[in-house]
Amino acid sequence: MTIPTLISEYQNKVTVTKLKKMYSTLTNAYSLYLVDNNSTGRLERTEADAVKAFEVFKPYLKLSRDCGTDTGESCGIY
């Protein structure tokens, strides 16, 4: 194996690990929401509903920053 191949495989593993962590965090937040609201819950799939869903999940997430709908430099994301 070459160094670029090893680096690529490592980067893929890091990405998969991060995605699994995010999935776990969101699943946990959703479960806590359902318990707190005695709900079986069903979230819609429109942009407005995505914003509402974020507001619902926000108390269950440990956020370092909430940029709302801002992206890019205005939120410090490059």
CYANA upper distance limits for C-alpha pairs under 8 A (distance plus 0.5 A):
  1 MET  CA      5 THR  CA      6.94
  1 MET  CA      6 LEU  CA      7.42
  2 THR  CA      6 LEU  CA      6.87
  3 ILE  CA      7 ILE  CA      6.61
  4 PRO  CA      8 SER  CA      6.56
  5 THR  CA      9 GLU  CA      6.67
  6 LEU  CA     10 TYR  CA      6.61
  7 ILE  CA     11 GLN  CA      6.62
  8 SER  CA     12 ASN  CA      6.69
  9 GLU  CA     13 LYS  CA      6.78
 10 TYR  CA     14 VAL  CA      6.74
 11 GLN  CA     15 THR  CA      6.68
 12 ASN  CA     16 VAL  CA      6.69
 13 LYS  CA     17 THR  CA      6.60
 14 VAL  CA     18 LYS  CA      6.73
 15 THR  CA     19 LEU  CA      6.69
 16 VAL  CA     20 LYS  CA      6.65
 17 THR  CA     21 LYS  CA      6.73
 18 LYS  CA     22 MET  CA      6.73
 19 LEU  CA     23 TYR  CA      6.59
 20 LYS  CA     24 SER  CA      6.58
 21 LYS  CA     25 THR  CA      6.64
 22 MET  CA     26 LEU  CA      6.65
 23 TYR  CA     27 THR  CA      6.49
 24 SER  CA     28 ASN  CA      6.55
 25 THR  CA     29 ALA  CA      6.70
 25 THR  CA     61 LEU  CA      8.03
 26 LEU  CA     30 TYR  CA      6.60
 26 LEU  CA     57 PHE  CA      8.48
 27 THR  CA     31 SER  CA      6.64
 28 ASN  CA     32 LEU  CA      6.69
 29 ALA  CA     33 TYR  CA      6.66
 29 ALA  CA     57 PHE  CA      6.37
 29 ALA  CA     60 TYR  CA      5.64
 29 ALA  CA     61 LEU  CA      7.08
 30 TYR  CA     34 LEU  CA      6.73
 30 TYR  CA     57 PHE  CA      7.22
 31 SER  CA     35 VAL  CA      6.79
 32 LEU  CA     36 ASP  CA      6.58
 32 LEU  CA     60 TYR  CA      7.66
 33 TYR  CA     37 ASN  CA      6.57
 33 TYR  CA     56 VAL  CA      7.87
 33 TYR  CA     57 PHE  CA      7.49
 33 TYR  CA     60 TYR  CA      8.14
 34 LEU  CA     38 ASN  CA      6.23
 34 LEU  CA     39 SER  CA      5.42
 34 LEU  CA     40 THR  CA      6.70
 34 LEU  CA     41 GLY  CA      6.96
 35 VAL  CA     39 SER  CA      7.27
 43 LEU  CA     49 ASP  CA      7.72
 43 LEU  CA     53 ALA  CA      7.61
 44 GLU  CA     49 ASP  CA      6.28
 44 GLU  CA     50 ALA  CA      7.98
 45 ARG  CA     49 ASP  CA      6.69
 45 ARG  CA     50 ALA  CA      7.03
 46 THR  CA     50 ALA  CA      6.66
 47 GLU  CA     51 VAL  CA      6.89
 48 ALA  CA     52 LYS  CA      6.84
 49 ASP  CA     53 ALA  CA      6.44
 50 ALA  CA     54 PHE  CA      6.71
 51 VAL  CA     55 GLU  CA      6.90
 52 LYS  CA     56 VAL  CA      6.76
 53 ALA  CA     57 PHE  CA      6.66
 54 PHE  CA     58 LYS  CA      6.29
 55 GLU  CA     59 PRO  CA      8.26
 57 PHE  CA     61 LEU  CA      7.01
 58 LYS  CA     62 LYS  CA      8.42
 58 LYS  CA     63 LEU  CA      8.31
 67 CYS  CA     71 THR  CA      7.63
 67 CYS  CA     75 CYS  CA      6.25
 70 ASP  CA     74 SER  CA      7.17
 70 ASP  CA     75 CYS  CA      6.70
 71 THR  CA     75 CYS  CA      6.19
 71 THR  CA     76 GLY  CA      8.47
 71 THR  CA     77 ILE  CA      7.06
 72 GLY  CA     76 GLY  CA      6.91
 72 GLY  CA     77 ILE  CA      5.28
 72 GLY  CA     78 TYR  CA      5.91
 73 GLU  CA     77 ILE  CA      5.87
 73 GLU  CA     78 TYR  CA      6.29
